[in-house]
Amino acid sequence: MGLLDRLGAGDGPVRVGLFVDGPNVLRSEFDVDLADIRAVAGERGRLAITRLYLDENATPGLIQAAEANGFEVVTTSGDVDVKLAVDATAAAAEGDIDLLAIASRDTDFKPVVEAAARRGVETFAIAPGEYGRSDALRTAAHDAVTLE
């Protein structure tokens, strides 16, 4: 049963897991607003997971701004991509979400999107701008949007 079938089946709102690759999305050349990312994902259903992944050098101001926009901030001393990929895959595999939304310009998340789709989870790629769009990630996802 696809996402649209579930929407009409009375099973409740679609649970969206939003995972944002901070280092690849929050760059000055993209001028992305976290509220816009949240709004685009929220149009797809109820935000069940809303996480922004940052490296350990993230400024306190950025962390506070993200939290003020309703994000759970995950900082890591290791590779942000690995932590995000593991968490997103786990959410899809454990049935915590119906739709996986990944905001990134990184092709590294293509296997995550494909794994979620194999488990019947709808997938949505959010690109931070035309320049920051991964065509491979966009093609692998069921749906995609490019922020302007």
Buried (B, 14 or more C-beta within 10 A) or exposed (E): EEBEEBBEEEEEEBBBBBBBBBBBBBBEEBEBEBEBBBEBBBEBBEBBBBBBBBBEEBEEEBBEBBEEBBBEBBBBEEEBBEBBBEBBBEBBEEEBBBBBBBBBBBEBBBEBBEBBBEEEBBBBBBBBBEEBBBEBBBEBBBBBBBBE
